[in-house]
Amino acid sequence: MKRLLVTALSVIFLFSLSVIQVDAQGLTPEDVTSIKSVGSVEMSQDGNHIAYTLSVPRTEDDEVGRNYSELYIIPSNGAHTIPIVEKPNSASSPQWGDDGRLYFMSQISDHHDQTQVYSVNRSGSDLQKHTDAEHGLSNFELSPDGSAIAYGAMDPVSDERREMEEQGFDMIVAGENERYMRLWVQPENGDAQIITPDDLYLWDYSWAPNGEELAIRVSDKPGADQGDMYSRIAVINSDGGELDEVMSSPKKKSAISWSPDGSKLAVLAGKVYSDPLAQRIWVIDRETGTQDDYTPDIWEGTPEWIGWKDEDVLYFNAVERSSTKLYSLDTVRNELEIIAGGDAEIFRSVSFDDRQRHFAASVNRADHPGEVYKMDLRNDEFERLTHHNEWLTDRDLGEQSSITWNGADGLEMEGILVKPVGYEEGTRYPLAILPHGGPEGISMNGWNTRALYPVQLLANEGYVVFKPNYRGSGGRGTAFASANHRDLGGKEFEDVLLGIDYLDDTGLIDPEKVGISGTSYGGYFAAWAATRYSDRFAAGITFAGLSNWISFMGTTDIPHEMSVVHWDLYWFDNPGQNWERSPVAWLNHADTPLLVGHGLADDRVHPEQSIQLHQFLEMKEIPTGLVLYPRQPHGLTERAHQLDFMNRVIDWFGEHIE
């Protein structure tokens, strides 16, 4: 009778929890896979219209695949939105021409079976096709006067190779049959021509103001390592003539921007070869060839977008810890001025009108993913123009904030904290740590919830969620991003452990109920936590994570990048440390239940990293599971796989964090 009474009370208790959960209406896995998000945003030259792409998830009724990318135009006064391309078609790279038309890339089946450049007028009508690339194109940029289109296109598979494959001779041989990205230029009235040399792979490019030259970022070979570490900046004539290299030193490089008079090039690049990010602002003088680093030395931040206000003043968008700001930088006076940002709005790039009085951006906040915003610089006010996830207002979200604590050696750390939905003061909650990847990634104080990092989903399940920006993270300059060199899994992980201690000291968490889940380098942190620091963690989940540093270096597509900018050390120069910092080296020390997941099409972290970890855990009789996702790259792109993973996270933590 007593047992029946207890059972009955348990059912009532569980039913009560269920009712509370339903009343709270926090996020569910299905909600997360339904979220739309604004991507690229481009303001017209006169500032009257804004074009933007919208990532639209597939539903259970759609064919399996990635999100659609729809294209819209919205008047800057927030009037009715005009659809340009909607599912099942997708579009990308919106650009306004001087003729007032909107240009974009799309694959519209009744016009061409490959991706081409199209345009429409501002009302969304009069569709025109502007390229006829036989094998499609990957990106494009209009010349300043609109008389030509530059575009990147990958070499096609040769007829000879295709014929051999059809006969079964489809061997993959290292160094053979490599395909290059080429730069093409198509005049308004003429045929497109390749202008880059046969022995160079194209990564990026930008038209000069005179329309006669382009700055290009190229490497000698294809491959992620080449693009990350060994690309060069050059200037080439638009007819494919003279090529002049202007920045050849090996280090990370990214954005390129010409000054309005064409006399200078601004480039985002690393400070040195081992800088983990292209986070310094370099200006190259085209006449003298001098290269100057204009990044303020005492400023802690990571520039991500650059443009010019005039011949002497640069605009740049930067991450500072977990917020974003837009700056102007006077290269003559060496003066830095904040133009916008630093508040709740997170934006990673901006698009100005010609008079530079307004800009538009994709902005996310803690309470919503990316939406179209505009700002009038004369009154310093953001205005939201789109509302693509209105249903989110009916969901209760956990309170989110940025916190600081003292990490190893007393170095101040910063990260994101989310309290459980329905948080009650004085209650200690289980803790879910979601470390970002990279390790130079950044957890932002904006919208943080996605399938592999289901922040608000876990908050709705009653967890405190913690996203630490440990040393090695971006957003605080070169010195901080390099502070984990030759010490991966060392003081950077102590920063996380001290963050747990800090949350324990505040009375917010139960230190005996700590789980950790991460992807890529965050997956390494989860596996490291569950093995080396097993006594501190009740459960772990690793997705696409590193488990064995030595075998990882032999199977990844970025062995040089990982060695130079993260380890600052090649494994064969110190194999002992690489092995000692590998989770599989600590299995005799481990008993934390660890769920292991991976995409089978992952080139960055080979699935062998997860397969060997899971097998070793099983051999040691440590609670584990292995889930492999077909077709998935270094992440999860398909709805069914996203739903499956999120439900496994909830179940695994629910089972092992008591």
DRENTIMAR-270831 format. One record per residue (C-alpha): z negated, x, y negated; residue in three letters. Coordinates in steps of 0.5 Angstrom, whole numbers, plus 2048, in hexadecimal, padded with zeros to 3 digits. Each point is the difference from the previous one (the first is absolute). Layout:
<sites>
ZXYala/...
</sites>
This chain:
<sites>
800800800met/7FE8067FBlys/807803802arg/8047FA7FEleu/7FC7FF7FAleu/8028077FEval/8077FF802thr/8007FA7FCala/7FD8037FAleu/805806800ser/8067FB800val/7FD7FC7FAile/7FF8077FDphe/807802801leu/8037FA7FEphe/7FC8007FAser/8038077FEleu/8077FD802ser/7FF7FB7FBval/7FD8057FBile/807804801gln/8047FA7FFval/7FD7FE7FAasp/8008077FDala/808800801gln/800807800gly/807804802leu/8027FF807thr/805805804pro/8067FA7FFglu/7FE8007F8asp/801808800val/8077FF803thr/8027FB7FBser/7FF8047FAile/8068017FBlys/8008067FCser/8048027FAval/803807801gly/8058037FBser/8007FD7F8val/8058027FBglu/8007FD7F9met/8077FF7FDser/8028047FAgln/7FE7FB7FBasp/7FA7FE803gly/8027F9801asn/801800808his/7FC803806ile/803801806ala/7FC801806tyr/800801808thr/7FB7FC804leu/7FE802807ser/8007F9804val/7FC800807pro/8047FE806arg/7FD7F9803thr/8007FF808glu/8067FC7FFasp/8048067FDasp/803806805glu/7FC806801val/8008057FAgly/7FE8037FAarg/7FE7FC7FAasn/8067FD7FCtyr/8018037F9ser/8027FA7FBglu/8038017F9leu/7FE7FC7FAtyr/8018007F8ile/7FA7FD7FCile/8017FF7F8pro/7FB8047FDser/7FD7FA7FDasn/7FE7FE807gly/8057FA800ala/8037FE807his/801805805thr/808801802ile/801802808pro/805805801ile/800802807val/7FB7FC805glu/7FF801807lys/803801805pro/8048057FBasn/7FC8057FDser/8018057FAala/7FD8067FCser/8018057FBser/8017FB7FApro/8038037FAgln/8027FD7F9trp/8078027FDgly/8018017F9asp/8057FA801asp/7FA7FC801gly/8017FF808arg/7FB801805leu/803805805tyr/7FC801807phe/802802807met/8007FB806ser/8047FE806gln/8037F97FFile/8047FF807ser/8067FC7FDasp/8018057FBhis/7FF807804his/7FD802807asp/7FC8067FCgln/7FC8007FBthr/8038017F9gln/7FF7FF7F8val/8017F97FDtyr/7FE7FD7FAser/7FF7F97FDval/7FF7FE7F8asn/7FA7FE7FEarg/8007F9802ser/801802807gly/8077FE801ser/807804800asp/7FF804806leu/804807800gln/800806805lys/8018077FDhis/800804806thr/804800807asp/7FC806803ala/803800807glu/7F9801804his/7FC7FD7FAgly/7FB8047FBleu/7F9801800ser/7FF8007F8asn/8038007FAphe/8008027F8glu/8047FD7FAleu/8038057FCser/7FD8007F9pro/8077FC7FDasp/8017FC806gly/806803802ser/7FE803806ala/7FC7FF806ile/7FC806804ala/7FE7FE807tyr/7FD804806gly/8037FF807ala/7FE802806met/806804804asp/8037FB806pro/7FF802807val/807803802ser/8057FD804asp/800806805glu/7F87FF800arg/8017F8801arg/805801806glu/7FC805803met/7FA7FC800glu/8047FA803glu/802805806gln/7F8801801gly/8008077FCphe/7FA7FE7FCasp/7FC806800met/7FC8017FAile/8008087FFval/7FC8037FAala/8048027FBgly/8067FD802glu/8037F97FDasn/7FC8017FAglu/8027FA7FBarg/7FF8027F8tyr/7FF7FB7FAmet/8068017FBarg/8007FE7F9leu/8077FC7FEtrp/8027FE7F9val/8057FA7FFgln/8037FF7FApro/8017F97FDglu/807801801asn/801805806gly/7FE802807asp/7F9803802ala/800807801gln/7FB805803ile/7FD8057FBile/7FB803804thr/801806804pro/801800808asp/7FA804801asp/7FB7FC7FBleu/7FC7FA802tyr/7FE7FB7FAleu/7F97FD7FFtrp/8017FE7F9asp/8048007FAtyr/8007FE7F8ser/8067FF7FBtrp/8008047FAala/8007FD7FApro/8078027FEasn/8037FD807gly/803807802glu/7FB803804glu/7FA7FE805leu/7FA803802ala/7FF800807ile/7FB802805arg/802803807val/7FF804806ser/804804804asp/7FE7FC806lys/7FE7F9802pro/7F97FE802gly/7F97FE7FDala/7FE807800asp/8068037FCgln/7FF7FA7FBgly/7F98017FFasp/7FF8077FFmet/8078047FFtyr/8047FB7FCser/8038037FAarg/8027FD7F9ile/8078017FDala/8057FE7FBval/8077FE803ile/8067FE7FCasn/8027F8801ser/807803803asp/7FC804805gly/8028077FCgly/7FB8057FEglu/7F97FF803leu/7FA8047FDasp/7F9800803glu/7FA7FF7FBval/7FA800805met/800803806ser/7F9802802ser/7FE7FD806pro/7FA7FB7FFlys/8007F8800lys/8057FD7FBlys/8017F97FEser/8037FC7FAala/8058037FBile/8017FD7F9ser/8058037FAtrp/7FE8007F9ser/8047FB7FCpro/8048067FDasp/801803807gly/7FD8077FEser/7FA7FF804lys/7FE7FE807leu/7F97FD802ala/7FE801807val/7FA7FE804leu/7FF806805ala/7FA804803gly/7FC8057FClys/801805806val/803800807tyr/7F97FD803ser/7FF7FB7FBasp/8007F9804pro/8047FC7FBleu/8058017FBala/7FB7FE7FBgln/8018057FAarg/8057FE7FAile/805806800trp/8058007FAval/807804801ile/8048037FAasp/8077FF802arg/8028067FBglu/7FB805801thr/7FE7FE807gly/7F98007FFthr/7FB7FC804gln/7F97FE7FDasp/7FB7FC803asp/7FD7FB7FBtyr/7FB7FD804thr/7F98007FCpro/7FC805804asp/7F97FC7FFile/8037FA802trp/7FF7FD807glu/8057FB802gly/807800804thr/8067FE7FCpro/8057FC804glu/8067FE7FBtrp/8038037FAile/8047FE7FAgly/8028027F9trp/7FE7FD7FAlys/8048057FCasp/802807800glu/7F9803800asp/7FB7FA802val/8007FE808leu/7FD7FA803tyr/7FD800807phe/7FC7FC804asn/7FA803804ala/7FB7FE805val/7F98027FEglu/7FB7FF805arg/8017F9802ser/8037FD7FAser/8078017FCthr/8028027F9lys/8068017FCleu/8008067FBtyr/8048037FBser/801808800leu/8028047FAasp/803806803thr/8008037F9val/7F97FF7FEarg/7FD800807asn/7FD7F97FEglu/7FE7FB805leu/7FF7F87FFglu/7FF7FA804ile/8057FB7FFile/7FE7FB805ala/7FB7FF806gly/7FA802803gly/7FD7F9801asp/8017FB806ala/808800800glu/803805805ile/8078027FEphe/804806803arg/8068017FCser/8037FC7F9val/8067FE7FDser/8018007F9phe/8057FC7FBasp/8048047FCasp/7FC8007FAarg/7FA802804gln/7FC7FA7FDarg/7FF7FD807his/7FF802807phe/8007FC807ala/7FD802806ala/7FE7FE807ser/7F87FF7FFval/7FB7FE806asn/7F97FF7FFarg/7FA7FF805ala/8017F9800asp/808800801his/806804802pro/8068037FCgly/8027FB7FBglu/8058007FAval/7FC8027F9tyr/8028027FAlys/7FD8047FAmet/8017FF7F9asp/7FE8077FDleu/7FE7FE7F9arg/7FA7FB803asn/7FF804806asp/7FF7FA804glu/8037FF807phe/8037F9802glu/8017FE807arg/8077FC801leu/8007FF807thr/7FC7FC805his/803801807his/7F97FF804asn/7FD7FA7FDglu/7FC7FF806trp/7FC806800leu/7FC7FC7FAthr/7FD7FC806asp/7FE806804arg/7F98037FFasp/8008077FFleu/7FB805801gly/7FE8037F9glu/8038077FFgln/7FE8067FCser/8018087FFser/7FA804802ile/7FE8077FFthr/7FB804804trp/7FF808801asn/804803806gly/7FF807803ala/7FE8057FBasp/7FE7FB7FBgly/8077FE7FEleu/8017F97FEglu/8047FC804met/8037F97FFglu/8027FA804gly/8017F9801ile/7FB7FB802leu/8017F9802val/7FA7FB802lys/8007FB805pro/8027F97FEval/7FA7FC7FFgly/7FC8067FEtyr/7F87FF800glu/7FC8057FCglu/7FB804804gly/8047FF807thr/802806804arg/8077FF802tyr/805804805pro/8048057FDleu/808801801ala/8038067FEile/8078007FEleu/8028087FEpro/8078017FDhis/805804803gly/8048067FEgly/7FB8037FFpro/8028007F9glu/8017F9800gly/7FC7FB7FBile/7FC7FA801ser/8017FC7F9met/7FB7FB7FDasn/8067FB800gly/8027FB806trp/7FE804806asn/8027FB806thr/805801805arg/801800808ala/7FE807801leu/7FB8007FBtyr/7FD7F9800pro/7FB8017FBval/7FE7F87FEgln/8017FE807leu/7FA804802leu/7FD7FE7FAala/8017F9802asn/7FD802807glu/7F98027FDgly/8018087FFtyr/7FF8047FAval/8078047FFval/8008077FEphe/8068047FElys/7FE8077FEpro/8058057FBasn/7FD806804tyr/8028077FDarg/807801802gly/8027F97FDser/8058007FAgly/7FE7FD7F9gly/7FC8067FEarg/8058057FFgly/802807804thr/7F9803801ala/7FD7F9803phe/8067FF804ala/7FF807803ser/7F9800801ala/8007FF807asn/805806802his/7FE804806arg/7FB7FB801asp/8037F9803leu/7FB7FC803gly/7FA8047FDgly/7FD7FF7F9lys/8067FA7FFglu/7FC7FD806phe/7F98017FDglu/8027FD7FAasp/8017F9804val/7FA801804leu/7FC8017F9leu/8037FA7FEgly/7FD7FC806ile/7F98037FEasp/8017FE7F9tyr/8027F9802leu/7FA800805asp/7FB8027FAasp/8027FA7FCthr/7FE7FB805gly/8077FE801leu/802802807ile/7FD800807asp/801808802pro/8007FE807glu/8067FB800lys/8068057FDval/8077FF802gly/8068047FEile/8087FE800ser/8058047FDgly/808802800thr/803807800ser/7FB8057FDtyr/7FB7FA800gly/8027FF807gly/7FE807801tyr/7F97FF7FCphe/7FF7FA805ala/801804806ala/7FC8067FDtrp/7FA7FB7FFala/8007FD807ala/800807803thr/7FD8067FCarg/7FB7FB7FCtyr/7FF7FB805ser/7F97FF7FFasp/8027FD7F9arg/8057FB802phe/7FF7FA805ala/8087FE800ala/8068037FEgly/8087FE800ile/8058067FFthr/8077FE7FEphe/806805800ala/7FA805800gly/800808801leu/7FC802806ser/802807802asn/8028047FAtrp/804805804ile/8047FB804ser/8017FC7FAphe/8038067FCmet/805801806gly/8027F9800thr/8007FD7F8thr/8068007FBasp/7FC8047FBile/7FD806803pro/8018047FAhis/7FD7FB7FBglu/7FA7FF804met/7FF807801ser/8018027F9val/7FD7FB7FBval/7FB7FD805his/7FD805804trp/8038067FCasp/800803806leu/805801806tyr/7FC7FE807trp/803806803phe/7FC8047FBasp/7F97FD802asn/8017FC806pro/7F9800801gly/7FE7FC7FAgln/8067FB802asn/7FD7FF806trp/7F97FF7FEglu/8027FB7FBarg/8047FC805ser/7FD7F9803pro/802802807val/7FC806800ala/7F97FC7FFtrp/8017FB805leu/7FA803804asn/7FC7FE7FAhis/8027F97FFala/7FF7F9802asp/8027FC7FBthr/8057FA802pro/8078027FDleu/8067FB800leu/8068047FFval/8077FD7FEgly/8078037FEhis/8077FE7FEgly/805803805leu/8058027FBala/7FB8047FCasp/8048077FEasp/7FA8027FCarg/7FA800805val/803800807his/7FD7FA804pro/7FE806805glu/7FA8017FBgln/7FE7F9802ser/802800807ile/7FC807802gln/7FA7FD7FCleu/7FF7FA804his/801803807gln/7FB8057FEphe/7FB7FB7FEleu/8017FC806glu/7FF806804met/7F98017FDlys/7FF7F8801glu/7FF7FF7F9ile/8027F97FEpro/8078007FDthr/8077FC800gly/8078027FFleu/8057FC7FCval/8078027FFleu/8057FD7FBtyr/807800802pro/8058017FAarg/7FB8027FBgln/8008067FCpro/7FA8047FDhis/7FD7F97FEgly/8017F8802leu/8067FD7FDthr/8017F9805glu/7FB7FA7FFarg/7FE7FF807ala/7FE808801his/7FC7FF7F9gln/7FD7FA803leu/7FE803806asp/7FD8067FDphe/7FC7FC7FBmet/7FD7FC806asn/7FE806804arg/7FD8037FAval/7FB7FA7FFile/7FF7FF808asp/7FF808801trp/7FB8007FAphe/7FD7F9802gly/7FF803807glu/7FD8077FFhis/7FC7FF7F9ile/7FA7FC802glu/
</sites>
